[in-house]
Amino acid sequence: MSDIPNTMPPFHNPLPGGFTDVNPEQPTLRDYFAAAALTGFVAEGAYVPDGTAKAAYEMADAMLEARKQ
């Protein structure tokens, strides 16, 4: 697992006063990126049950790291 914080939800509901309604069950930005990567892997026929999900999260971590630059 990455040390990169992944608590930012990709979608949120802004509330009056600047507060944000964040549901702890809501997928994080890291989850969103991993789902996008997983979709690409499956579309390319690169699905391996034991390794594809891990690879998708590794790709998500790389995307989060790239956002810092």
PDB file of N, CA, C and O in Angstrom:
ATOM      1  N   MET A   1       0.837  -1.180   0.000  1.00  0.00           N
ATOM      2  CA  MET A   1       0.000   0.000   0.000  1.00  0.00           C
ATOM      3  C   MET A   1       0.884   1.246   0.000  1.00  0.00           C
ATOM      4  O   MET A   1       2.017   1.231   0.482  1.00  0.00           O
ATOM      5  N   SER A   2       0.357   2.270  -0.528  1.00  0.00           N
ATOM      6  CA  SER A   2       1.091   3.529  -0.666  1.00  0.00           C
ATOM      7  C   SER A   2       0.978   4.389   0.588  1.00  0.00           C
ATOM      8  O   SER A   2       0.022   4.270   1.354  1.00  0.00           O
ATOM      9  N   ASP A   3       1.967   5.253   0.784  1.00  0.00           N
ATOM     10  CA  ASP A   3       1.904   6.242   1.855  1.00  0.00           C
ATOM     11  C   ASP A   3       1.186   7.506   1.406  1.00  0.00           C
ATOM     12  O   ASP A   3       1.012   8.439   2.190  1.00  0.00           O
ATOM     13  N   ILE A   4       0.773   7.539   0.151  1.00  0.00           N
ATOM     14  CA  ILE A   4       0.081   8.704  -0.398  1.00  0.00           C
ATOM     15  C   ILE A   4      -1.313   8.787   0.214  1.00  0.00           C
ATOM     16  O   ILE A   4      -2.058   7.808   0.173  1.00  0.00           O
ATOM     17  N   PRO A   5      -1.682   9.940   0.783  1.00  0.00           N
ATOM     18  CA  PRO A   5      -3.036  10.068   1.337  1.00  0.00           C
ATOM     19  C   PRO A   5      -4.071   9.840   0.244  1.00  0.00           C
ATOM     20  O   PRO A   5      -3.945  10.359  -0.865  1.00  0.00           O
ATOM     21  N   ASN A   6      -5.074   9.072   0.564  1.00  0.00           N
ATOM     22  CA  ASN A   6      -6.098   8.780  -0.438  1.00  0.00           C
ATOM     23  C   ASN A   6      -7.483   9.060   0.100  1.00  0.00           C
ATOM     24  O   ASN A   6      -8.442   8.369  -0.246  1.00  0.00           O
ATOM     25  N   THR A   7      -7.593  10.061   0.938  1.00  0.00           N
ATOM     26  CA  THR A   7      -8.868  10.351   1.579  1.00  0.00           C
ATOM     27  C   THR A   7      -9.736  11.328   0.804  1.00  0.00           C
ATOM     28  O   THR A   7     -10.892  11.543   1.170  1.00  0.00           O
ATOM     29  N   MET A   8      -9.211  11.921  -0.249  1.00  0.00           N
ATOM     30  CA  MET A   8     -10.004  12.869  -1.030  1.00  0.00           C
ATOM     31  C   MET A   8     -10.998  12.119  -1.905  1.00  0.00           C
ATOM     32  O   MET A   8     -10.594  11.326  -2.755  1.00  0.00           O
ATOM     33  N   PRO A   9     -12.301  12.358  -1.710  1.00  0.00           N
ATOM     34  CA  PRO A   9     -13.270  11.699  -2.576  1.00  0.00           C
ATOM     35  C   PRO A   9     -13.263  12.337  -3.956  1.00  0.00           C
ATOM     36  O   PRO A   9     -13.092  13.551  -4.070  1.00  0.00           O
ATOM     37  N   PRO A  10     -13.446  11.543  -5.010  1.00  0.00           N
ATOM     38  CA  PRO A  10     -13.470  12.119  -6.345  1.00  0.00           C
ATOM     39  C   PRO A  10     -14.698  12.990  -6.575  1.00  0.00           C
ATOM     40  O   PRO A  10     -14.665  13.916  -7.386  1.00  0.00           O
ATOM     41  N   PHE A  11     -15.772  12.696  -5.866  1.00  0.00           N
ATOM     42  CA  PHE A  11     -17.009  13.459  -5.984  1.00  0.00           C
ATOM     43  C   PHE A  11     -17.485  13.778  -4.576  1.00  0.00           C
ATOM     44  O   PHE A  11     -17.402  12.923  -3.694  1.00  0.00           O
ATOM     45  N   HIS A  12     -17.971  14.964  -4.349  1.00  0.00           N
ATOM     46  CA  HIS A  12     -18.477  15.333  -3.035  1.00  0.00           C
ATOM     47  C   HIS A  12     -19.644  16.288  -3.194  1.00  0.00           C
ATOM     48  O   HIS A  12     -19.885  16.839  -4.268  1.00  0.00           O
ATOM     49  N   ASN A  13     -20.362  16.468  -2.093  1.00  0.00           N
ATOM     50  CA  ASN A  13     -21.521  17.360  -2.084  1.00  0.00           C
ATOM     51  C   ASN A  13     -21.201  18.583  -1.252  1.00  0.00           C
ATOM     52  O   ASN A  13     -21.233  18.513  -0.024  1.00  0.00           O
ATOM     53  N   PRO A  14     -20.889  19.715  -1.894  1.00  0.00           N
ATOM     54  CA  PRO A  14     -20.625  20.927  -1.104  1.00  0.00           C
ATOM     55  C   PRO A  14     -21.881  21.354  -0.348  1.00  0.00           C
ATOM     56  O   PRO A  14     -22.989  21.315  -0.882  1.00  0.00           O
ATOM     57  N   LEU A  15     -21.687  21.754   0.882  1.00  0.00           N
ATOM     58  CA  LEU A  15     -22.800  22.216   1.703  1.00  0.00           C
ATOM     59  C   LEU A  15     -22.640  23.704   1.986  1.00  0.00           C
ATOM     60  O   LEU A  15     -21.533  24.233   1.893  1.00  0.00           O
ATOM     61  N   PRO A  16     -23.730  24.385   2.331  1.00  0.00           N
ATOM     62  CA  PRO A  16     -23.617  25.805   2.673  1.00  0.00           C
ATOM     63  C   PRO A  16     -22.596  26.014   3.789  1.00  0.00           C
ATOM     64  O   PRO A  16     -22.496  25.192   4.700  1.00  0.00           O
ATOM     65  N   GLY A  17     -21.857  27.086   3.723  1.00  0.00           N
ATOM     66  CA  GLY A  17     -20.865  27.385   4.744  1.00  0.00           C
ATOM     67  C   GLY A  17     -19.500  26.785   4.450  1.00  0.00           C
ATOM     68  O   GLY A  17     -18.589  26.894   5.271  1.00  0.00           O
ATOM     69  N   GLY A  18     -19.346  26.157   3.302  1.00  0.00           N
ATOM     70  CA  GLY A  18     -18.059  25.615   2.923  1.00  0.00           C
ATOM     71  C   GLY A  18     -17.771  24.216   3.431  1.00  0.00           C
ATOM     72  O   GLY A  18     -16.684  23.693   3.190  1.00  0.00           O
ATOM     73  N   PHE A  19     -18.704  23.601   4.119  1.00  0.00           N
ATOM     74  CA  PHE A  19     -18.485  22.244   4.604  1.00  0.00           C
ATOM     75  C   PHE A  19     -18.744  21.250   3.486  1.00  0.00           C
ATOM     76  O   PHE A  19     -19.466  21.544   2.533  1.00  0.00           O
ATOM     77  N   THR A  20     -18.162  20.096   3.608  1.00  0.00           N
ATOM     78  CA  THR A  20     -18.335  19.058   2.595  1.00  0.00           C
ATOM     79  C   THR A  20     -18.918  17.817   3.239  1.00  0.00           C
ATOM     80  O   THR A  20     -18.482  17.385   4.306  1.00  0.00           O
ATOM     81  N   ASP A  21     -19.895  17.262   2.583  1.00  0.00           N
ATOM     82  CA  ASP A  21     -20.513  16.026   3.042  1.00  0.00           C
ATOM     83  C   ASP A  21     -19.665  14.865   2.538  1.00  0.00           C
ATOM     84  O   ASP A  21     -19.774  14.475   1.376  1.00  0.00           O
ATOM     85  N   VAL A  22     -18.820  14.310   3.406  1.00  0.00           N
ATOM     86  CA  VAL A  22     -17.949  13.198   3.020  1.00  0.00           C
ATOM     87  C   VAL A  22     -18.430  11.942   3.722  1.00  0.00           C
ATOM     88  O   VAL A  22     -18.438  11.870   4.951  1.00  0.00           O
ATOM     89  N   ASN A  23     -18.822  10.976   2.952  1.00  0.00           N
ATOM     90  CA  ASN A  23     -19.277   9.697   3.465  1.00  0.00           C
ATOM     91  C   ASN A  23     -18.064   8.778   3.588  1.00  0.00           C
ATOM     92  O   ASN A  23     -17.364   8.574   2.596  1.00  0.00           O
ATOM     93  N   PRO A  24     -17.788   8.214   4.771  1.00  0.00           N
ATOM     94  CA  PRO A  24     -16.608   7.358   4.914  1.00  0.00           C
ATOM     95  C   PRO A  24     -16.661   6.109   4.044  1.00  0.00           C
ATOM     96  O   PRO A  24     -15.631   5.479   3.803  1.00  0.00           O
ATOM     97  N   GLU A  25     -17.837   5.748   3.575  1.00  0.00           N
ATOM     98  CA  GLU A  25     -17.975   4.591   2.692  1.00  0.00           C
ATOM     99  C   GLU A  25     -17.770   4.968   1.230  1.00  0.00           C
ATOM    100  O   GLU A  25     -17.723   4.096   0.363  1.00  0.00           O
ATOM    101  N   GLN A  26     -17.648   6.252   0.956  1.00  0.00           N
ATOM    102  CA  GLN A  26     -17.492   6.731  -0.412  1.00  0.00           C
ATOM    103  C   GLN A  26     -16.111   6.349  -0.946  1.00  0.00           C
ATOM    104  O   GLN A  26     -15.125   6.434  -0.214  1.00  0.00           O
ATOM    105  N   PRO A  27     -16.028   5.933  -2.202  1.00  0.00           N
ATOM    106  CA  PRO A  27     -14.718   5.633  -2.773  1.00  0.00           C
ATOM    107  C   PRO A  27     -13.815   6.862  -2.745  1.00  0.00           C
ATOM    108  O   PRO A  27     -14.283   7.992  -2.879  1.00  0.00           O
ATOM    109  N   THR A  28     -12.536   6.630  -2.573  1.00  0.00           N
ATOM    110  CA  THR A  28     -11.562   7.712  -2.567  1.00  0.00           C
ATOM    111  C   THR A  28     -11.104   7.991  -3.995  1.00  0.00           C
ATOM    112  O   THR A  28     -11.445   7.260  -4.925  1.00  0.00           O
ATOM    113  N   LEU A  29     -10.337   9.044  -4.149  1.00  0.00           N
ATOM    114  CA  LEU A  29      -9.767   9.352  -5.452  1.00  0.00           C
ATOM    115  C   LEU A  29      -8.867   8.199  -5.908  1.00  0.00           C
ATOM    116  O   LEU A  29      -8.832   7.864  -7.092  1.00  0.00           O
ATOM    117  N   ARG A  30      -8.146   7.599  -4.969  1.00  0.00           N
ATOM    118  CA  ARG A  30      -7.294   6.449  -5.294  1.00  0.00           C
ATOM    119  C   ARG A  30      -8.144   5.297  -5.820  1.00  0.00           C
ATOM    120  O   ARG A  30      -7.760   4.646  -6.792  1.00  0.00           O
ATOM    121  N   ASP A  31      -9.301   5.031  -5.191  1.00  0.00           N
ATOM    122  CA  ASP A  31     -10.204   3.975  -5.656  1.00  0.00           C
ATOM    123  C   ASP A  31     -10.716   4.284  -7.063  1.00  0.00           C
ATOM    124  O   ASP A  31     -10.798   3.396  -7.913  1.00  0.00           O
ATOM    125  N   TYR A  32     -11.055   5.537  -7.295  1.00  0.00           N
ATOM    126  CA  TYR A  32     -11.555   5.965  -8.604  1.00  0.00           C
ATOM    127  C   TYR A  32     -10.500   5.736  -9.689  1.00  0.00           C
ATOM    128  O   TYR A  32     -10.805   5.215 -10.761  1.00  0.00           O
ATOM    129  N   PHE A  33      -9.261   6.129  -9.400  1.00  0.00           N
ATOM    130  CA  PHE A  33      -8.184   5.908 -10.361  1.00  0.00           C
ATOM    131  C   PHE A  33      -7.940   4.413 -10.586  1.00  0.00           C
ATOM    132  O   PHE A  33      -7.707   3.985 -11.716  1.00  0.00           O
ATOM    133  N   ALA A  34      -7.994   3.624  -9.516  1.00  0.00           N
ATOM    134  CA  ALA A  34      -7.789   2.178  -9.649  1.00  0.00           C
ATOM    135  C   ALA A  34      -8.891   1.547 -10.501  1.00  0.00           C
ATOM    136  O   ALA A  34      -8.620   0.657 -11.307  1.00  0.00           O
ATOM    137  N   ALA A  35     -10.119   2.001 -10.326  1.00  0.00           N
ATOM    138  CA  ALA A  35     -11.221   1.466 -11.135  1.00  0.00           C
ATOM    139  C   ALA A  35     -11.021   1.793 -12.609  1.00  0.00           C
ATOM    140  O   ALA A  35     -11.306   0.968 -13.477  1.00  0.00           O
ATOM    141  N   ALA A  36     -10.531   2.995 -12.888  1.00  0.00           N
ATOM    142  CA  ALA A  36     -10.268   3.373 -14.286  1.00  0.00           C
ATOM    143  C   ALA A  36      -9.158   2.502 -14.871  1.00  0.00           C
ATOM    144  O   ALA A  36      -9.258   2.043 -16.008  1.00  0.00           O
ATOM    145  N   ALA A  37      -8.097   2.277 -14.090  1.00  0.00           N
ATOM    146  CA  ALA A  37      -7.004   1.429 -14.565  1.00  0.00           C
ATOM    147  C   ALA A  37      -7.481  -0.005 -14.772  1.00  0.00           C
ATOM    148  O   ALA A  37      -7.131  -0.638 -15.768  1.00  0.00           O
ATOM    149  N   LEU A  38      -8.277  -0.518 -13.837  1.00  0.00           N
ATOM    150  CA  LEU A  38      -8.793  -1.877 -13.940  1.00  0.00           C
ATOM    151  C   LEU A  38      -9.647  -2.045 -15.193  1.00  0.00           C
ATOM    152  O   LEU A  38      -9.568  -3.068 -15.872  1.00  0.00           O
ATOM    153  N   THR A  39     -10.459  -1.038 -15.494  1.00  0.00           N
ATOM    154  CA  THR A  39     -11.277  -1.079 -16.706  1.00  0.00           C
ATOM    155  C   THR A  39     -10.403  -1.219 -17.944  1.00  0.00           C
ATOM    156  O   THR A  39     -10.702  -2.003 -18.844  1.00  0.00           O
ATOM    157  N   GLY A  40      -9.323  -0.450 -17.977  1.00  0.00           N
ATOM    158  CA  GLY A  40      -8.399  -0.542 -19.114  1.00  0.00           C
ATOM    159  C   GLY A  40      -7.728  -1.893 -19.211  1.00  0.00           C
ATOM    160  O   GLY A  40      -7.601  -2.449 -20.302  1.00  0.00           O
ATOM    161  N   PHE A  41      -7.294  -2.431 -18.072  1.00  0.00           N
ATOM    162  CA  PHE A  41      -6.647  -3.752 -18.089  1.00  0.00           C
ATOM    163  C   PHE A  41      -7.595  -4.820 -18.609  1.00  0.00           C
ATOM    164  O   PHE A  41      -7.210  -5.651 -19.432  1.00  0.00           O
ATOM    165  N   VAL A  42      -8.831  -4.799 -18.132  1.00  0.00           N
ATOM    166  CA  VAL A  42      -9.817  -5.796 -18.552  1.00  0.00           C
ATOM    167  C   VAL A  42     -10.143  -5.633 -20.034  1.00  0.00           C
ATOM    168  O   VAL A  42     -10.266  -6.624 -20.753  1.00  0.00           O
ATOM    169  N   ALA A  43     -10.282  -4.395 -20.494  1.00  0.00           N
ATOM    170  CA  ALA A  43     -10.588  -4.141 -21.907  1.00  0.00           C
ATOM    171  C   ALA A  43      -9.481  -4.661 -22.827  1.00  0.00           C
ATOM    172  O   ALA A  43      -9.744  -5.074 -23.957  1.00  0.00           O
ATOM    173  N   GLU A  44      -8.250  -4.635 -22.335  1.00  0.00           N
ATOM    174  CA  GLU A  44      -7.114  -5.114 -23.121  1.00  0.00           C
ATOM    175  C   GLU A  44      -6.904  -6.617 -22.979  1.00  0.00           C
ATOM    176  O   GLU A  44      -5.990  -7.174 -23.587  1.00  0.00           O
ATOM    177  N   GLY A  45      -7.738  -7.276 -22.184  1.00  0.00           N
ATOM    178  CA  GLY A  45      -7.600  -8.717 -21.981  1.00  0.00           C
ATOM    179  C   GLY A  45      -6.471  -9.073 -21.030  1.00  0.00           C
ATOM    180  O   GLY A  45      -5.975 -10.199 -21.056  1.00  0.00           O
ATOM    181  N   ALA A  46      -6.057  -8.132 -20.192  1.00  0.00           N
ATOM    182  CA  ALA A  46      -4.928  -8.349 -19.291  1.00  0.00           C
ATOM    183  C   ALA A  46      -5.382  -8.735 -17.891  1.00  0.00           C
ATOM    184  O   ALA A  46      -4.644  -8.531 -16.927  1.00  0.00           O
ATOM    185  N   TYR A  47      -6.586  -9.290 -17.763  1.00  0.00           N
ATOM    186  CA  TYR A  47      -7.100  -9.621 -16.435  1.00  0.00           C
ATOM    187  C   TYR A  47      -6.483 -10.913 -15.908  1.00  0.00           C
ATOM    188  O   TYR A  47      -6.547 -11.953 -16.563  1.00  0.00           O
ATOM    189  N   VAL A  48      -5.895 -10.838 -14.738  1.00  0.00           N
ATOM    190  CA  VAL A  48      -5.367 -11.996 -14.012  1.00  0.00           C
ATOM    191  C   VAL A  48      -5.945 -11.879 -12.603  1.00  0.00           C
ATOM    192  O   VAL A  48      -5.631 -10.916 -11.903  1.00  0.00           O
ATOM    193  N   PRO A  49      -6.782 -12.827 -12.162  1.00  0.00           N
ATOM    194  CA  PRO A  49      -7.499 -12.678 -10.894  1.00  0.00           C
ATOM    195  C   PRO A  49      -6.642 -12.248  -9.701  1.00  0.00           C
ATOM    196  O   PRO A  49      -7.070 -11.397  -8.921  1.00  0.00           O
ATOM    197  N   ASP A  50      -5.472 -12.800  -9.547  1.00  0.00           N
ATOM    198  CA  ASP A  50      -4.673 -12.494  -8.362  1.00  0.00           C
ATOM    199  C   ASP A  50      -3.807 -11.248  -8.503  1.00  0.00           C
ATOM    200  O   ASP A  50      -3.309 -10.738  -7.499  1.00  0.00           O
ATOM    201  N   GLY A  51      -3.616 -10.750  -9.709  1.00  0.00           N
ATOM    202  CA  GLY A  51      -2.679  -9.655  -9.881  1.00  0.00           C
ATOM    203  C   GLY A  51      -3.229  -8.364 -10.444  1.00  0.00           C
ATOM    204  O   GLY A  51      -2.617  -7.310 -10.270  1.00  0.00           O
ATOM    205  N   THR A  52      -4.355  -8.416 -11.106  1.00  0.00           N
ATOM    206  CA  THR A  52      -4.849  -7.230 -11.783  1.00  0.00           C
ATOM    207  C   THR A  52      -5.294  -6.140 -10.822  1.00  0.00           C
ATOM    208  O   THR A  52      -5.027  -4.963 -11.064  1.00  0.00           O
ATOM    209  N   ALA A  53      -5.959  -6.501  -9.752  1.00  0.00           N
ATOM    210  CA  ALA A  53      -6.405  -5.488  -8.784  1.00  0.00           C
ATOM    211  C   ALA A  53      -5.202  -4.795  -8.150  1.00  0.00           C
ATOM    212  O   ALA A  53      -5.200  -3.575  -7.979  1.00  0.00           O
ATOM    213  N   LYS A  54      -4.187  -5.572  -7.804  1.00  0.00           N
ATOM    214  CA  LYS A  54      -2.980  -4.973  -7.226  1.00  0.00           C
ATOM    215  C   LYS A  54      -2.323  -4.030  -8.235  1.00  0.00           C
ATOM    216  O   LYS A  54      -1.898  -2.932  -7.875  1.00  0.00           O
ATOM    217  N   ALA A  55      -2.242  -4.454  -9.488  1.00  0.00           N
ATOM    218  CA  ALA A  55      -1.653  -3.608 -10.529  1.00  0.00           C
ATOM    219  C   ALA A  55      -2.469  -2.337 -10.724  1.00  0.00           C
ATOM    220  O   ALA A  55      -1.908  -1.271 -10.980  1.00  0.00           O
ATOM    221  N   ALA A  56      -3.795  -2.443 -10.604  1.00  0.00           N
ATOM    222  CA  ALA A  56      -4.653  -1.263 -10.759  1.00  0.00           C
ATOM    223  C   ALA A  56      -4.369  -0.250  -9.657  1.00  0.00           C
ATOM    224  O   ALA A  56      -4.325   0.951  -9.923  1.00  0.00           O
ATOM    225  N   TYR A  57      -4.173  -0.715  -8.420  1.00  0.00           N
ATOM    226  CA  TYR A  57      -3.852   0.208  -7.328  1.00  0.00           C
ATOM    227  C   TYR A  57      -2.436   0.762  -7.451  1.00  0.00           C
ATOM    228  O   TYR A  57      -2.181   1.896  -7.048  1.00  0.00           O
ATOM    229  N   GLU A  58      -1.524  -0.014  -7.996  1.00  0.00           N
ATOM    230  CA  GLU A  58      -0.180   0.522  -8.254  1.00  0.00           C
ATOM    231  C   GLU A  58      -0.250   1.639  -9.292  1.00  0.00           C
ATOM    232  O   GLU A  58       0.441   2.651  -9.172  1.00  0.00           O
ATOM    233  N   MET A  59      -1.086   1.452 -10.309  1.00  0.00           N
ATOM    234  CA  MET A  59      -1.284   2.493 -11.320  1.00  0.00           C
ATOM    235  C   MET A  59      -1.941   3.716 -10.689  1.00  0.00           C
ATOM    236  O   MET A  59      -1.563   4.848 -10.991  1.00  0.00           O
ATOM    237  N   ALA A  60      -2.916   3.498  -9.820  1.00  0.00           N
ATOM    238  CA  ALA A  60      -3.582   4.610  -9.135  1.00  0.00           C
ATOM    239  C   ALA A  60      -2.574   5.398  -8.298  1.00  0.00           C
ATOM    240  O   ALA A  60      -2.603   6.629  -8.288  1.00  0.00           O
ATOM    241  N   ASP A  61      -1.692   4.701  -7.603  1.00  0.00           N
ATOM    242  CA  ASP A  61      -0.664   5.378  -6.806  1.00  0.00           C
ATOM    243  C   ASP A  61       0.237   6.219  -7.702  1.00  0.00           C
ATOM    244  O   ASP A  61       0.626   7.326  -7.330  1.00  0.00           O
ATOM    245  N   ALA A  62       0.571   5.697  -8.884  1.00  0.00           N
ATOM    246  CA  ALA A  62       1.393   6.457  -9.829  1.00  0.00           C
ATOM    247  C   ALA A  62       0.651   7.698 -10.311  1.00  0.00           C
ATOM    248  O   ALA A  62       1.262   8.753 -10.483  1.00  0.00           O
ATOM    249  N   MET A  63      -0.655   7.586 -10.531  1.00  0.00           N
ATOM    250  CA  MET A  63      -1.450   8.742 -10.962  1.00  0.00           C
ATOM    251  C   MET A  63      -1.499   9.805  -9.860  1.00  0.00           C
ATOM    252  O   MET A  63      -1.391  10.999 -10.136  1.00  0.00           O
ATOM    253  N   LEU A  64      -1.662   9.359  -8.609  1.00  0.00           N
ATOM    254  CA  LEU A  64      -1.667  10.316  -7.500  1.00  0.00           C
ATOM    255  C   LEU A  64      -0.313  11.009  -7.370  1.00  0.00           C
ATOM    256  O   LEU A  64      -0.251  12.205  -7.089  1.00  0.00           O
ATOM    257  N   GLU A  65       0.750  10.272  -7.570  1.00  0.00           N
ATOM    258  CA  GLU A  65       2.091  10.850  -7.505  1.00  0.00           C
ATOM    259  C   GLU A  65       2.284  11.875  -8.630  1.00  0.00           C
ATOM    260  O   GLU A  65       2.867  12.938  -8.415  1.00  0.00           O
ATOM    261  N   ALA A  66       1.792  11.549  -9.821  1.00  0.00           N
ATOM    262  CA  ALA A  66       1.914  12.461 -10.966  1.00  0.00           C
ATOM    263  C   ALA A  66       1.149  13.764 -10.728  1.00  0.00           C
ATOM    264  O   ALA A  66       1.543  14.812 -11.241  1.00  0.00           O
ATOM    265  N   ARG A  67       0.078  13.713  -9.969  1.00  0.00           N
ATOM    266  CA  ARG A  67      -0.696  14.921  -9.666  1.00  0.00           C
ATOM    267  C   ARG A  67       0.100  15.914  -8.847  1.00  0.00           C
ATOM    268  O   ARG A  67      -0.188  17.110  -8.882  1.00  0.00           O
ATOM    269  N   LYS A  68       1.109  15.440  -8.099  1.00  0.00           N
ATOM    270  CA  LYS A  68       1.916  16.318  -7.260  1.00  0.00           C
ATOM    271  C   LYS A  68       2.890  17.170  -8.074  1.00  0.00           C
ATOM    272  O   LYS A  68       3.375  18.193  -7.592  1.00  0.00           O
ATOM    273  N   GLN A  69       3.171  16.754  -9.291  1.00  0.00           N
ATOM    274  CA  GLN A  69       4.179  17.450 -10.109  1.00  0.00           C
ATOM    275  C   GLN A  69       3.609  18.645 -10.827  1.00  0.00           C
ATOM    276  O   GLN A  69       4.329  19.331 -11.552  1.00  0.00           O
TER     277      GLN A  69
END
